[in-house]
């Protein structure tokens, strides 16, 4: 099982969209362990959306959809509702 997720950095008003097979470990990486990459300078991140998919291929397709303009609008609308 794979999870497509959207993160939000309230401090910087940024979003990040990705996928993983272990969300708990991935969040640890985004918020504490990683020493390089996009998510490093916008910490802390909170999970604002998750979606479970059966295959890696399906997760990659959904991640790509969420990274499109329409997908990003969807994530931003979720954040506005919070």
SULQUI-V361112 format. One record per backbone hydrogen bond with DSSP energy under -1.0 kcal/mol. CO is the residue of the C=O (numbers start at 0). NH is the residue of the N-H. Records with the same first field share a line. If there is no record, write none. Layout:
BEGIN
CO: NH / NH
END
This chain:
BEGIN
1: 52
2: 19
3: 50
4: 17
5: 47 / 48
6: 15
7: 45
8: 12 / 13
13: 8
15: 6
17: 4
19: 2
21: 25
22: 26
23: 27
24: 28
25: 29
26: 30
27: 31 / 32
28: 33
45: 7
48: 5
50: 3
52: 1
54: 58
55: 59
56: 60
57: 61
58: 62
59: 63
60: 64
61: 65
62: 66
64: 67
67: 71
68: 72
69: 73
70: 74
71: 75
72: 76
73: 77
74: 78
75: 79
76: 80
78: 81
END
